[in-house]
Amino acid sequence: MFEWKIIITIIVTLGLVMGYVGSNPTVSGFFDSVGGRFSSLIGDNAQRNVEFSLDVDKYSDVEFSAKDPVDFLVTGYTEASLKTGNLKTNKTVGIYGFRGTGSVKGNTLALNGKMAKVELPEITVSVEETVESTSTFTGLSVKNLAVREIKIQQVSGTLSARGTTTQFSGDISIVSPMGDFDFGDSFKITGKAASISIPGAGISIR
C-alpha cells in the first residue's frame, strides 16, 4: 500500500510539471524544438494513403530534406562542389542516392548533402561523396522525393486519385506527397500523399 502511494505521488508530480511546461511558452518551445529535431532524425513517418497522379501547367517552389535516397536527373547547366573536386557541365547529370537538403526555386535546383553516384554521358563515379550543387535546368526528373506540402495557386491540369480523373483550374494543396516529380514546362507527380484538396472544385481526399 505504501509503494502505491509513492507511485501515485510521482505521477501527480509529473502531471503538475508537464502542466507547467505546457503553459510556459519558453519551456514549451524548447521541447517542441527538441521534438522536431528528434523527428528529423527518425525520418519521414507521414501516413500516405492517397495514391495519385497530377499533371498541371506550372509548379511552386519546393524545399525538402531527404532522409531516404533520392535520384535526380538534371538537363541544363550544373555547378557542383565535391569532396574530390569541382564540376561544371551543361550536359545531362544524374545524381543518385542523394541524402540531404535541397530546393527547387523557379528553374534552379540546389542540393547540399551526400550522394552515392554522379553520372555524366561520358563518365560515372560511384562513390559516397559530399555534394553542394546548383543547377539551372530546362528539365528535372526526381525519384522518391518527399516534401511536407505543395501548394500551387491558379493552376490548370488533371488530377487522378481513387479511380477518378478530374480536370480543374484553381488552387491545389497536397500534404506530404512522396513519389516521382517532373519539373519543366509542365509539372507532374506520381506517388502517394496524406491528403489532397482543391477548394474551388469542392474536392478533399484523405
trRosetta pair geometry for C-beta under 8 A, 3 or more apart (Angstrom, degrees):
i j d omega theta_ij theta_ji phi_ij phi_ji
1 4 5.8 -53 -155 32 34 112
1 5 6.8 36 149 -20 64 102
2 5 5.7 -52 -156 31 35 113
2 6 6.8 36 148 -19 65 102
3 6 5.6 -52 -154 33 37 113
3 7 6.5 36 150 -19 68 104
4 7 5.6 -52 -148 36 35 112
4 8 6.2 35 154 -18 67 106
5 8 5.8 -53 -145 38 30 110
5 9 6.3 35 154 -22 63 106
6 9 5.7 -56 -150 35 29 113
6 10 6.5 30 152 -20 64 105
7 10 5.7 -54 -152 34 32 111
7 11 6.5 31 152 -19 65 106
8 11 5.7 -54 -148 36 33 112
8 12 6.3 32 154 -18 66 106
9 12 5.9 -55 -148 37 30 109
9 13 6.2 31 154 -20 64 108
10 13 5.7 -57 -148 37 29 112
10 14 6.3 29 155 -18 65 106
11 14 5.8 -55 -148 37 30 110
11 15 6.4 34 152 -23 63 106
12 15 5.5 -54 -152 33 32 116
12 16 6.6 31 152 -18 65 103
13 16 5.8 -54 -152 34 32 109
13 17 6.4 31 151 -18 66 106
14 17 5.6 -54 -147 37 34 112
14 18 6.2 30 157 -16 68 107
15 18 6.0 -57 -145 39 28 107
15 19 6.3 34 153 -23 63 107
16 19 5.5 -53 -150 33 31 116
16 20 6.6 32 152 -19 63 102
17 20 5.8 -55 -155 34 32 110
17 21 6.5 34 149 -20 66 105
18 21 5.3 -48 -146 34 37 115
18 22 6.3 38 155 -20 66 104
19 22 5.9 -55 -149 35 29 110
19 23 6.5 15 157 -9 63 111
20 23 6.0 -68 -147 43 30 102
20 24 6.0 20 159 -17 69 115
20 27 7.6 18 127 65 81 155
21 24 6.1 -64 -140 38 26 104
21 27 4.9 -110 -139 123 69 125
21 28 5.9 129 158 -77 68 71
21 31 6.5 45 174 -10 124 147
22 28 5.8 75 -134 -96 29 120
23 28 7.6 161 40 -44 13 129
24 27 4.2 39 94 28 120 110
24 28 5.8 160 80 -17 60 91
25 28 5.7 -61 -136 44 25 111
25 29 5.9 30 162 -25 64 108
26 29 5.9 -57 -151 32 23 111
26 30 6.7 27 150 -22 60 103
27 30 5.6 -50 -155 28 35 115
27 31 6.7 26 153 -11 66 103
28 31 6.0 -59 -152 40 34 105
28 32 6.3 37 150 -21 67 106
29 32 5.5 -52 -146 35 34 114
29 33 6.3 37 154 -22 65 103
30 33 5.8 -56 -155 32 30 112
30 34 6.5 27 151 -15 65 105
31 34 5.5 -48 -144 38 38 112
31 35 6.1 43 154 -22 66 105
32 35 5.6 -54 -148 37 30 114
32 36 6.4 33 153 -22 64 104
33 36 5.7 -53 -151 33 30 112
33 37 6.6 28 153 -16 64 104
34 37 5.8 -55 -150 37 32 109
34 38 6.3 32 153 -19 66 107
35 38 5.7 -54 -146 37 31 111
35 39 6.2 35 154 -22 65 106
36 39 5.6 -52 -148 34 31 114
36 40 6.6 30 154 -19 63 103
37 40 5.8 -55 -152 34 33 110
37 41 6.6 33 151 -22 65 104
38 41 5.7 -55 -154 32 34 113
38 42 6.6 19 156 -9 68 106
39 42 6.3 -63 -147 41 30 99
39 45 7.7 -109 -157 21 88 111
40 43 7.9 52 -178 -70 30 21
40 65 6.8 -30 -143 125 110 151
40 67 7.6 -173 -175 -74 62 122
42 45 6.9 -3 114 -35 107 122
43 67 4.3 175 -123 132 81 158
43 68 7.0 68 -150 -43 122 88
44 67 5.8 -179 -13 35 88 128
44 68 7.1 -75 26 -5 116 108
44 146 5.2 25 -122 119 172 159
44 176 7.9 148 -171 -151 113 105
44 178 7.4 137 137 -85 152 138
46 146 7.5 170 31 -169 128 126
46 176 3.8 -163 174 -154 159 148
46 178 7.5 159 68 -26 124 125
46 194 5.5 -90 174 -58 111 121
47 176 7.9 72 56 97 42 160
47 194 5.9 83 79 -116 66 95
48 176 5.9 -137 -82 120 96 113
48 177 7.9 102 -125 -126 127 28
48 178 5.9 -92 -70 29 166 112
48 191 7.8 -37 174 145 146 93
48 192 3.8 98 147 130 123 111
48 193 5.6 -76 -142 -144 97 2
48 194 5.5 -76 -98 -63 58 57
49 192 7.3 94 -4 -171 6 113
49 194 7.2 50 21 -133 76 43
49 206 7.4 38 69 157 115 54
50 161 5.9 7 -180 -157 101 126
50 162 7.3 -49 -143 -44 83 96
50 192 6.3 138 74 -161 50 67
50 193 4.9 -36 70 65 109 78
50 194 7.0 30 17 122 108 6
50 195 6.5 110 -6 -101 146 27
50 196 6.0 -155 135 -4 157 103
50 205 5.4 109 -128 131 140 110
50 206 6.9 -99 -54 -154 123 16
51 161 6.8 164 88 -136 52 73
51 162 7.8 135 59 -57 78 50
51 191 7.6 -129 -141 135 60 26
51 192 5.4 -37 -93 -97 56 81
52 159 6.5 -18 -168 -169 117 87
52 160 6.3 155 -158 84 63 58
52 161 3.9 -16 -103 -87 97 102
52 174 7.9 -142 74 -128 150 123
52 189 7.5 26 102 104 95 101
52 190 7.7 -152 102 -138 50 43
52 191 7.1 -11 60 68 72 50
52 192 7.2 120 19 -114 77 32
52 193 6.1 -23 24 14 126 111
52 196 6.2 83 -65 -39 167 153
52 205 7.7 121 -74 97 130 151
53 159 7.6 164 85 -154 50 44
53 160 4.7 4 52 53 92 108
53 161 7.8 -175 25 -62 52 67
53 188 7.4 -6 -175 -169 88 89
53 189 6.9 -177 -148 92 46 57
53 190 4.6 -1 -110 -105 92 79
54 157 6.8 68 179 115 75 135
54 158 7.4 170 -151 89 43 56
54 159 5.4 -5 -107 -107 78 74
54 160 7.8 -153 -69 27 40 68
54 172 7.7 152 -139 142 136 159
54 174 7.4 -87 -40 -64 156 148
54 187 7.4 -18 118 115 104 88
54 188 6.6 169 89 -149 64 44
54 189 4.6 16 45 47 106 94
54 190 7.9 -160 25 -68 62 46
55 157 5.1 -160 100 -175 55 118
55 158 4.9 4 57 54 97 95
55 186 6.5 15 -172 157 77 131
55 187 7.7 163 -149 85 36 52
55 188 5.0 4 -104 -106 72 89
56 59 7.4 126 81 -72 109 65
56 152 6.7 122 110 108 159 161
56 155 4.7 22 -179 165 136 121
56 156 6.5 147 -152 81 83 33
56 157 3.1 -122 -101 -5 60 152
56 158 7.5 -164 -71 29 61 48
56 172 7.4 -144 -72 24 156 146
56 186 6.7 167 87 -170 36 87
56 187 5.2 -19 66 62 86 98
56 188 7.9 168 23 -79 60 46
57 155 6.3 178 48 -161 80 76
57 156 5.2 16 6 61 123 83
57 157 5.8 -169 -16 -61 71 100
57 186 5.8 -57 -119 -120 37 82
57 187 7.5 3 79 18 10 88
58 152 6.8 161 94 -162 83 125
58 155 5.7 -135 54 -117 88 97
58 186 7.7 -76 -57 -135 31 43
58 187 6.2 15 134 -8 14 122
59 62 7.3 -34 159 -29 119 111
59 104 7.6 -9 119 116 135 129
59 150 7.9 -50 -157 -162 89 123
59 152 6.3 -80 -140 -100 38 129
59 183 5.9 -76 25 -122 157 92
59 187 3.7 136 -58 -94 104 148
60 150 6.5 154 51 -165 111 79
60 151 6.1 -14 31 81 165 56
60 152 4.8 -156 -21 -95 107 71
60 153 7.5 76 -76 10 125 73
61 103 6.9 4 -179 -177 95 105
61 104 6.6 -176 -151 93 53 63
61 105 4.6 16 -127 -111 110 71
61 106 7.4 -6 -89 -24 91 52
62 103 6.5 169 91 -155 56 59
62 104 4.5 19 49 46 99 100
62 105 8.0 -148 37 -63 52 53
62 147 5.7 -73 -164 -104 105 160
62 150 6.6 -16 -101 -104 103 98
62 181 8.0 -61 25 -165 178 164
63 101 7.8 -2 -176 -173 88 93
63 102 7.5 179 -151 97 53 43
63 103 4.6 -17 -104 -103 70 96
63 147 7.2 122 77 -140 43 112
64 101 7.1 172 93 -151 52 54
64 102 5.7 -10 61 64 91 82
64 103 7.1 165 18 -86 69 46
64 145 6.3 -45 -134 -169 170 100
64 146 6.9 136 -149 83 119 50
64 147 4.8 -82 -92 -94 101 86
65 100 7.6 -90 -149 145 60 28
65 101 5.1 -20 -106 -101 73 79
66 69 7.5 51 161 -135 120 13
66 70 4.5 -88 -135 -6 147 126
66 98 6.0 54 84 112 157 85
66 99 5.3 -139 106 -132 98 45
66 100 6.1 8 52 45 99 40
66 101 7.4 -174 16 -83 75 27
66 102 7.0 12 -10 15 111 110
66 113 7.0 -102 57 -8 106 177
66 145 7.1 -65 -96 -127 109 67
66 146 7.3 130 -113 42 65 84
67 99 6.7 28 -152 -145 19 103
68 99 7.4 -154 103 -102 6 98
68 144 6.3 -101 112 158 112 119
68 146 7.3 64 39 5 110 123
69 96 7.5 22 177 166 115 63
69 97 4.4 -39 -145 -136 124 54
69 98 6.6 111 -156 45 62 39
69 99 6.3 -57 -92 -56 53 90
69 116 6.9 -6 -131 -7 128 127
69 144 6.6 30 94 98 64 147
70 97 7.9 99 49 -151 36 9
70 98 4.9 -49 66 65 84 95
70 99 7.5 133 14 -79 86 45
70 142 6.3 -2 177 -171 110 97
70 143 6.8 165 -162 78 61 56
70 144 5.2 -152 -111 86 62 91
70 145 5.2 64 -135 -84 127 70
71 94 7.2 -9 -173 -170 95 92
71 95 7.2 168 -155 89 49 55
71 96 4.8 4 -119 -120 93 70
71 97 7.1 26 -81 -30 78 40
71 98 7.2 151 -87 11 28 94
71 142 7.0 158 84 -155 54 48
71 143 4.3 0 55 49 104 106
71 144 6.6 71 14 29 83 105
72 93 7.9 8 110 106 98 86
72 94 7.0 163 88 -154 57 46
72 95 4.4 4 55 54 106 98
72 96 7.7 -144 33 -69 60 42
72 98 6.4 13 -4 -1 107 143
72 109 7.0 143 -158 172 143 155
72 111 7.4 -122 -6 -64 161 145
72 140 6.9 -26 -161 -163 94 92
72 141 7.4 147 -158 82 45 55
72 142 5.5 -10 -103 -104 70 78
73 92 6.8 5 -178 -178 85 104
73 93 7.6 173 -152 88 43 45
73 94 5.2 -11 -104 -103 74 79
73 140 7.3 155 81 -155 58 44
73 141 4.4 -2 54 57 106 102
73 142 7.8 -156 24 -69 68 39
74 78 5.8 92 105 -67 143 126
74 92 6.7 166 85 -154 52 57
74 93 4.8 -10 58 60 104 90
74 94 7.7 -177 19 -79 73 31
74 95 7.2 28 -6 0 113 103
74 109 6.3 -125 -108 42 125 148
74 135 4.7 -47 -165 -176 149 163
74 137 5.2 -107 -158 -98 86 122
74 139 7.8 154 -160 89 36 61
74 140 5.7 2 -111 -111 66 82
75 92 5.1 -18 -99 -103 71 90
75 137 5.9 88 68 -157 56 91
75 138 5.4 -64 108 61 101 86
75 139 4.0 19 44 55 124 96
75 140 7.2 -138 29 -65 74 47
76 90 7.1 -71 155 -151 33 66
76 107 7.5 172 -110 160 160 106
76 135 5.7 109 81 172 117 95
76 136 5.2 -139 160 97 130 55
76 137 3.7 -148 -2 -114 145 43
76 138 5.1 155 -79 1 97 71
76 139 7.2 173 -35 35 96 55
76 140 7.8 -28 2 -63 125 88
77 88 8.0 0 -174 -170 89 76
77 89 7.3 -175 -146 98 54 41
77 90 4.6 -21 -97 -106 79 78
77 135 6.7 168 88 -153 46 63
77 136 4.9 5 56 53 96 96
77 137 8.0 -148 34 -75 53 43
78 87 6.9 -8 114 117 101 104
78 88 7.3 -176 93 -141 57 38
78 89 5.6 -4 56 60 92 81
78 90 7.8 169 17 -91 66 32
78 93 4.9 -39 13 7 159 152
78 133 6.0 1 -171 -174 99 120
78 134 7.4 167 -149 88 56 42
78 135 4.2 -16 -100 -102 83 95
78 136 8.0 -160 -72 26 44 57
79 86 7.5 -12 -169 -176 81 100
79 87 7.1 160 -155 89 37 63
79 88 5.2 1 -107 -104 76 80
79 133 6.5 171 91 -150 48 70
79 134 5.5 -1 58 57 94 86
79 135 7.7 -178 25 -79 56 51
80 86 6.9 162 87 -159 55 55
80 87 4.2 -1 56 56 100 108
80 88 7.9 -169 25 -68 64 43
80 93 7.9 170 -24 -173 135 160
80 118 7.6 179 101 -124 168 150
80 131 5.7 -24 -166 -159 115 97
80 132 7.0 149 -157 78 62 43
80 133 3.7 -17 -103 -98 86 106
80 134 7.9 -178 -77 23 53 50
81 86 5.6 -23 -109 -108 60 81
81 87 7.9 -151 -67 24 21 75
81 131 7.3 143 74 -156 54 46
81 132 4.7 -11 56 61 103 96
81 133 7.1 -168 21 -74 60 58
82 85 5.7 5 66 59 102 49
82 86 6.9 177 25 -90 78 26
82 87 6.3 51 -10 -12 115 108
82 118 7.6 -86 -89 -12 140 154
82 129 5.5 -1 -158 166 105 127
82 130 6.9 146 -153 80 51 63
82 131 5.7 -12 -99 -101 75 73
83 129 5.4 -143 22 -154 109 82
83 130 4.9 93 -48 39 103 94
84 127 7.9 51 -22 85 141 144
84 129 6.7 -57 0 -132 103 127
87 118 7.5 -128 -57 159 172 157
87 133 7.8 -21 67 -109 110 112
89 93 6.2 125 78 -64 126 115
89 120 6.4 -97 -156 -119 174 128
91 120 5.8 71 93 -156 129 96
91 121 5.6 -97 173 2 138 110
92 120 7.7 144 83 -141 58 55
92 121 6.6 81 54 -48 92 96
93 118 6.8 -21 -171 -167 99 93
93 119 7.1 143 -165 75 50 56
93 120 6.1 -20 -108 -91 70 74
93 135 7.2 -141 51 -105 129 136
94 117 7.5 -8 113 113 100 96
94 118 6.9 153 85 -161 62 43
94 119 3.7 -7 58 56 112 108
94 120 7.8 -156 25 -60 78 32
95 98 5.4 39 137 -55 105 124
95 111 6.9 -174 129 26 166 175
95 115 5.3 -82 -173 -124 90 149
95 117 7.7 165 -156 89 36 56
95 118 5.7 -7 -105 -108 66 77
95 119 7.9 -153 -63 24 29 75
95 131 6.9 -174 -144 124 128 169
95 133 7.3 -152 -79 36 153 157
96 115 6.6 99 66 -174 42 103
96 116 5.6 -64 106 66 83 95
96 117 4.3 -7 58 61 112 99
96 118 7.5 -169 20 -78 78 30
96 119 6.8 39 -10 -7 115 111
97 115 5.6 111 80 -169 79 59
97 116 2.8 9 71 12 152 118
97 117 6.0 80 21 14 115 81
98 102 7.7 28 144 -31 138 142
98 111 6.4 -58 -160 -157 144 137
98 113 6.0 97 -177 80 85 125
98 114 7.2 162 -147 88 52 43
98 115 4.7 -20 -91 -99 71 87
98 116 7.8 -118 -53 7 39 75
98 131 7.3 -72 -120 55 102 132
99 113 5.3 -146 97 163 48 134
99 114 5.4 -7 58 60 89 90
99 115 7.8 173 19 -83 61 41
100 111 6.4 88 84 -178 125 81
100 112 5.4 -144 157 97 131 49
100 113 1.4 -132 -38 -71 146 134
100 114 6.0 141 -46 14 114 57
100 131 7.8 -161 16 63 157 84
101 111 7.8 158 90 -153 46 47
101 112 5.4 -11 64 62 87 95
101 113 6.2 147 18 -54 51 110
102 109 6.9 5 -180 -176 118 80
102 110 5.8 177 -151 93 71 60
102 111 4.4 -11 -101 -103 119 61
102 112 6.7 169 -78 20 67 65
102 113 7.3 -71 -43 -5 96 119
103 109 7.5 177 89 -147 48 44
103 110 5.1 7 50 51 87 102
104 108 7.3 161 -153 82 48 49
104 109 5.5 -14 -101 -99 77 72
104 140 7.0 179 -120 95 129 161
104 183 6.0 -150 -169 -75 150 166
105 108 5.3 -20 68 63 79 100
105 110 7.5 4 16 2 103 110
107 136 6.0 52 117 -164 97 67
107 137 5.5 -143 178 62 85 65
107 138 7.2 19 -164 -87 132 34
107 183 7.8 168 -121 142 62 118
108 134 6.5 -13 -169 -168 102 91
108 135 6.9 156 -155 80 52 49
108 136 5.7 -24 -98 -98 75 64
108 137 7.5 155 -100 12 23 81
109 133 7.7 3 109 110 92 98
109 134 7.3 159 84 -155 55 42
109 135 4.4 -4 55 55 101 103
109 137 5.9 35 -5 -13 111 125
109 140 5.9 148 -53 -119 135 148
110 133 7.2 178 -148 92 44 55
110 134 5.3 -6 -103 -105 77 76
110 135 7.9 -166 -70 23 37 67
111 131 6.1 3 112 113 116 106
111 132 7.0 -167 96 -139 66 33
111 133 4.8 9 51 51 101 93
112 131 7.6 -152 -127 99 28 60
112 132 4.9 22 -112 -115 77 83
113 130 7.4 -141 131 -146 25 66
113 131 6.6 -8 68 58 55 82
114 128 6.4 8 179 -173 117 82
114 129 6.8 159 -154 83 73 34
114 130 5.5 -49 -97 -99 73 52
114 131 6.8 123 -124 15 23 84
115 118 6.3 73 110 -56 144 84
115 128 7.7 177 87 -144 40 43
115 129 5.8 -23 61 65 83 85
115 131 5.0 14 -1 0 115 137
116 126 7.0 -2 150 -155 76 71
116 127 7.9 178 -175 84 43 16
116 128 6.1 -19 -115 -93 56 63
117 124 6.6 1 -174 -176 110 93
117 125 6.6 169 -152 89 62 53
117 126 4.6 -14 -105 -110 104 66
117 127 7.5 105 -97 21 56 40
118 124 7.5 178 92 -151 48 51
118 125 5.2 5 55 55 88 101
118 129 7.3 -55 -13 59 111 140
118 131 7.4 142 -67 -94 124 142
119 123 7.7 -167 -149 100 45 51
119 124 4.6 0 -115 -113 83 88
119 125 7.7 -159 -76 28 46 59
120 123 5.0 19 56 52 105 78
120 124 7.4 -160 35 -72 59 49
125 129 7.4 20 125 -16 119 151
135 140 7.6 131 104 -95 131 117
137 140 4.6 67 126 -53 164 101
137 183 7.1 78 94 95 133 111
137 184 7.8 -87 130 -95 104 74
138 184 6.7 39 150 -135 53 95
139 182 7.7 -19 -166 -168 86 87
139 183 7.3 154 -159 86 40 63
139 184 4.5 5 -111 -93 69 124
140 181 7.8 -8 114 112 93 95
140 182 7.3 159 87 -155 56 44
140 183 4.2 -2 60 56 106 105
140 184 6.8 176 25 -58 65 78
141 180 7.3 -6 -173 -174 88 96
141 181 7.4 163 -156 88 43 56
141 182 5.3 -8 -106 -106 75 78
141 183 7.9 -159 -71 25 33 68
142 145 4.5 23 137 -31 123 135
142 180 6.9 168 89 -155 56 51
142 181 4.4 -2 57 56 106 99
142 182 7.7 -166 24 -72 69 37
142 183 7.6 35 -4 -4 107 101
143 180 5.1 -9 -112 -108 64 89
144 178 7.4 2 -163 179 46 90
144 179 7.5 -31 -97 -147 28 17
144 180 7.5 11 -30 -76 41 65
145 178 6.9 -160 96 -142 42 56
145 179 7.2 -31 54 65 70 33
145 180 7.6 102 21 -112 91 24
145 181 5.4 -40 47 3 137 121
146 176 7.1 -5 -167 -168 96 69
146 177 7.2 -174 -139 98 53 48
146 178 3.9 -5 -98 -104 88 100
147 150 6.2 75 90 -52 133 90
147 176 7.6 -169 87 -131 48 30
147 177 6.1 4 51 60 88 85
147 178 7.8 174 18 -80 53 60
148 175 7.7 -36 158 -156 56 62
148 176 6.5 -27 -154 -83 34 61
149 173 6.8 -9 -173 -169 107 89
149 174 6.8 162 -157 85 57 53
149 175 5.2 -17 -107 -114 92 56
149 176 7.0 -14 -74 -36 62 46
149 177 8.0 101 -126 4 27 87
150 172 7.9 1 111 109 93 93
150 173 7.3 166 88 -152 54 43
150 174 4.6 2 54 53 99 102
150 177 5.9 -17 4 13 119 132
150 189 7.8 178 30 -46 166 158
151 171 7.2 -1 -172 -173 85 101
151 172 7.4 180 -146 91 46 50
151 173 4.9 -3 -104 -107 82 81
151 174 7.9 -165 -70 25 44 62
152 155 4.4 23 131 -29 118 144
152 171 6.9 175 91 -149 52 57
152 172 5.4 2 55 54 94 91
152 187 7.7 179 -94 73 157 157
153 171 4.9 -14 -118 -105 59 95
154 169 7.7 7 -158 176 51 82
154 170 7.0 -35 -101 -143 37 25
154 171 6.9 -3 -34 -70 42 69
155 169 7.4 -159 95 -145 37 52
155 170 7.3 -31 50 75 62 27
155 171 7.3 87 20 -113 90 30
155 172 6.1 -65 56 12 126 108
156 168 7.2 -158 -138 100 52 49
156 169 4.4 -6 -101 -105 89 86
157 167 7.4 -132 129 -142 24 65
157 168 7.1 -14 64 58 52 73
157 186 7.6 127 -105 -161 128 109
157 187 7.9 -90 -63 62 164 85
158 165 6.2 0 -174 -174 108 97
158 166 7.0 158 -154 82 59 42
158 167 5.3 -32 -97 -96 77 66
158 168 7.7 134 -104 18 30 74
159 165 7.3 169 89 -151 43 51
159 166 5.1 -13 61 60 91 94
159 168 6.5 -4 7 15 109 121
159 172 7.3 170 -65 -127 136 143
159 196 7.0 164 -164 159 141 147
159 198 7.0 -156 6 -41 156 138
159 203 7.7 141 78 130 148 163
160 164 7.1 -177 -147 91 56 39
160 165 4.5 -16 -99 -100 88 81
160 166 7.7 170 -82 18 41 64
161 164 6.6 -22 70 59 56 80
161 196 6.2 -177 -44 42 169 149
161 205 5.4 57 121 178 144 173
162 205 6.4 -157 -9 -141 129 128
166 198 7.6 -160 111 32 141 158
166 201 6.7 116 166 162 138 159
166 203 6.7 167 85 -81 173 154
168 172 7.4 112 96 -69 136 113
168 198 5.4 -19 176 -171 166 154
168 200 7.2 136 -173 80 111 107
168 201 4.9 -68 -123 -47 125 145
168 203 7.6 -87 -83 8 153 140
169 200 7.5 -65 92 101 56 148
170 198 6.2 103 80 -173 117 92
170 199 7.1 -130 146 64 133 72
170 200 3.4 -127 -140 30 167 148
170 201 6.6 -178 37 -25 142 87
171 198 7.1 162 87 -145 55 59
171 199 6.1 3 70 33 107 103
171 200 6.4 119 32 -13 76 110
172 196 7.2 -11 -171 -169 98 90
172 197 7.3 165 -154 86 54 49
172 198 5.1 -19 -103 -95 80 84
173 196 7.2 164 88 -153 56 45
173 197 4.9 -3 57 57 100 94
173 198 8.0 -178 23 -74 67 41
173 199 8.0 43 6 -24 110 95
174 177 4.7 26 138 -47 123 119
174 189 7.5 141 126 75 176 162
174 193 5.1 -83 -173 -131 95 156
174 195 7.6 -178 -150 92 43 50
174 196 5.2 -4 -108 -108 75 82
175 193 6.1 115 68 175 55 103
175 194 4.5 -64 104 65 103 107
175 195 4.6 21 37 50 120 86
175 196 7.5 -144 19 -69 75 41
176 193 5.7 138 82 -156 68 65
176 194 4.0 56 46 -9 123 111
176 195 7.9 66 35 21 95 66
177 189 6.0 -10 177 180 144 150
177 191 5.9 100 -178 80 84 126
177 192 7.4 162 -147 89 54 37
177 193 4.4 -24 -92 -92 66 104
178 191 5.2 -151 94 166 45 138
178 192 5.7 -15 60 62 89 81
178 193 7.3 160 15 -84 65 53
179 189 5.9 102 74 -180 118 84
179 190 5.2 -136 153 96 137 48
179 191 1.6 -138 -36 -70 137 124
179 192 6.2 134 -54 13 112 57
180 188 8.0 -11 112 115 87 94
180 189 7.1 157 82 -152 52 49
180 190 5.0 -3 54 56 100 91
180 191 6.2 163 17 -54 57 102
181 187 7.8 -21 -167 -167 87 81
181 188 7.2 155 -157 86 42 59
181 189 5.4 -9 -103 -101 71 80
182 186 7.7 23 107 91 104 81
182 187 7.0 165 86 -153 66 36
182 188 4.2 8 48 52 109 102
182 189 7.8 -158 22 -67 70 40
183 187 6.1 6 -113 -113 57 80
184 187 7.7 173 39 -76 55 50
193 196 5.7 85 85 -53 144 92
194 206 7.4 -8 152 -141 63 75
195 204 7.2 -5 -175 -173 111 75
195 205 6.3 165 -156 88 62 58
195 206 4.5 -11 -107 -101 101 75
196 203 7.3 -24 116 131 91 108
196 204 7.7 174 90 -149 52 35
196 205 4.6 2 55 54 92 107
197 203 6.4 166 -151 99 45 70
197 204 4.7 7 -111 -109 94 72
197 205 7.3 -167 -73 24 51 64
198 201 4.4 8 113 37 117 109
198 202 7.7 -12 90 41 81 26
198 203 4.2 24 46 52 97 113
199 202 7.5 29 -173 -75 34 31
